[in-house]
């Protein structure tokens, strides 16, 4: 019979790892968006 307590703790650890990876992805996406925004703004400035 499976040890449900152990399975629970393992699943909680996996979820915590996923949460950290998602947070890192959010930071990467925000950084990419900021770089894109800066590029668009600098291109607009060059056209003026």
VMD Tcl script that draws the C-alpha trace (Angstrom):
set ca {
  {0.00 0.00 0.00}
  {1.41 3.41 -0.94}
  {2.56 5.76 1.75}
  {0.11 8.58 1.13}
  {1.88 10.94 3.49}
  {5.13 10.50 1.55}
  {3.32 10.93 -1.77}
  {1.74 14.11 -0.47}
  {5.11 15.56 0.58}
  {6.68 14.59 -2.75}
  {3.86 16.24 -4.68}
  {4.16 19.38 -2.55}
  {7.89 19.53 -3.27}
  {7.26 19.11 -7.00}
  {4.64 21.87 -6.94}
  {7.05 24.17 -5.11}
  {9.70 23.48 -7.78}
  {7.18 24.24 -10.53}
  {6.22 27.46 -8.79}
  {9.87 28.55 -8.74}
  {10.29 27.71 -12.42}
  {7.15 29.69 -13.27}
  {8.40 32.68 -11.29}
  {11.69 32.52 -13.21}
  {9.78 32.34 -16.50}
  {7.78 35.42 -15.51}
  {11.00 37.32 -14.84}
  {12.41 36.23 -18.20}
  {9.22 37.26 -20.02}
  {9.18 40.67 -18.32}
  {12.83 41.18 -19.24}
  {12.14 40.24 -22.85}
  {9.12 42.55 -22.98}
  {11.16 45.42 -21.53}
  {13.93 44.88 -24.10}
  {11.38 44.82 -26.91}
  {9.74 47.99 -25.61}
  {13.12 49.75 -25.36}
  {13.97 48.69 -28.92}
  {10.65 50.00 -30.26}
  {11.11 53.30 -28.39}
  {14.68 53.71 -29.66}
  {13.55 52.98 -33.23}
  {10.81 55.60 -32.87}
  {13.39 58.11 -31.63}
  {15.65 57.38 -34.59}
  {12.80 58.09 -37.04}
  {12.19 61.56 -35.60}
}
mol new
graphics top color blue
foreach p $ca { graphics top sphere $p radius 0.5 }
foreach p [lrange $ca 0 end-1] q [lrange $ca 1 end] { graphics top cylinder $p $q radius 0.2 }
display resetview
